[in-house]
Amino acid sequence: MMSYENINTSFGFLFNTTELSVLEVRQKAGELQKSFMNECIHFRGYLKGLPESVSIKLVLYLCRVIKDDNLLDIYPIPIC
C-alpha cells in the first residue's frame, strides 16, 4: 500500500501542472508510465484554458472538472 507521501510524490505534479513546463510535465508523467505523458500534457493544456476562478489544487476539484466538463471519455478516471 502506498503512503500518502508516496502518492503525493508520484501524482503531486498534477496540482501545479499548469505552472510546469511541458518538458517537466512529460518527465513527471513518464516516471509513472510512458503512455501517461501525452494525456498529462493534453490535460495541462485543457486546465490552462480554464478561468482562474476554477481551482485545481485538490483531487476533488480536478475530478469535478473532469466530470462537469464531460471529459470522462477522454480521461476515464474511476474515482470521478
C-alpha positions in Angstrom: 0.0 0.0 0.0 1.3 3.4 -0.9 1.6 6.0 1.8 0.2 9.5 1.3 3.7 10.9 0.9 4.5 8.4 -1.9 1.2 9.2 -3.7 1.9 12.9 -3.4 5.4 12.4 -4.7 4.1 10.5 -7.7 1.0 12.5 -8.5 1.6 15.8 -6.8 2.7 17.4 -10.1 -0.9 17.3 -11.3 -1.9 20.0 -8.8 0.6 22.5 -10.3 0.7 21.1 -13.8 -0.3 24.5 -15.3 2.8 26.1 -13.7 5.2 23.5 -15.0 6.7 23.4 -18.5 5.6 20.8 -21.0 9.0 19.1 -20.5 8.6 19.0 -16.8 5.1 17.5 -17.1 6.4 15.0 -19.7 9.2 13.9 -17.3 6.9 13.6 -14.2 4.2 11.7 -16.1 6.9 9.5 -17.7 8.1 8.5 -14.3 4.6 7.0 -13.7 4.0 5.4 -17.1 5.3 6.4 -20.5 1.8 6.2 -22.1 0.6 8.8 -19.4 2.8 11.6 -20.8 0.6 12.7 -23.7 -2.6 12.6 -21.6 -1.0 14.8 -18.9 0.3 17.3 -21.5 -3.2 17.4 -23.1 -4.8 17.8 -19.7 -2.4 20.6 -18.8 -3.4 22.4 -21.9 -7.1 22.0 -21.0 -6.5 23.2 -17.5 -4.6 26.3 -18.7 -7.7 27.3 -20.7 -10.0 27.3 -17.6 -10.9 30.5 -15.9 -8.6 31.4 -12.9 -11.6 31.1 -10.6 -11.6 27.3 -11.2 -9.4 25.7 -8.5 -7.3 22.7 -9.5 -5.3 22.4 -6.2 -7.3 19.5 -4.8 -8.1 16.0 -6.2 -11.8 16.7 -5.6 -11.6 19.8 -7.9 -9.7 18.0 -10.6 -12.3 15.2 -10.6 -15.1 17.8 -10.6 -13.6 19.5 -13.7 -13.3 16.1 -15.5 -16.9 15.1 -14.6 -18.6 18.5 -15.1 -16.9 19.2 -18.4 -17.8 15.7 -19.7 -14.2 14.6 -20.0 -14.7 11.1 -18.6 -14.4 9.6 -22.1 -11.1 11.3 -22.6 -9.8 10.8 -19.0 -11.5 7.7 -17.7 -10.8 8.0 -14.0 -13.0 5.6 -12.0 -12.9 7.7 -8.8 -14.6 10.7 -10.6 
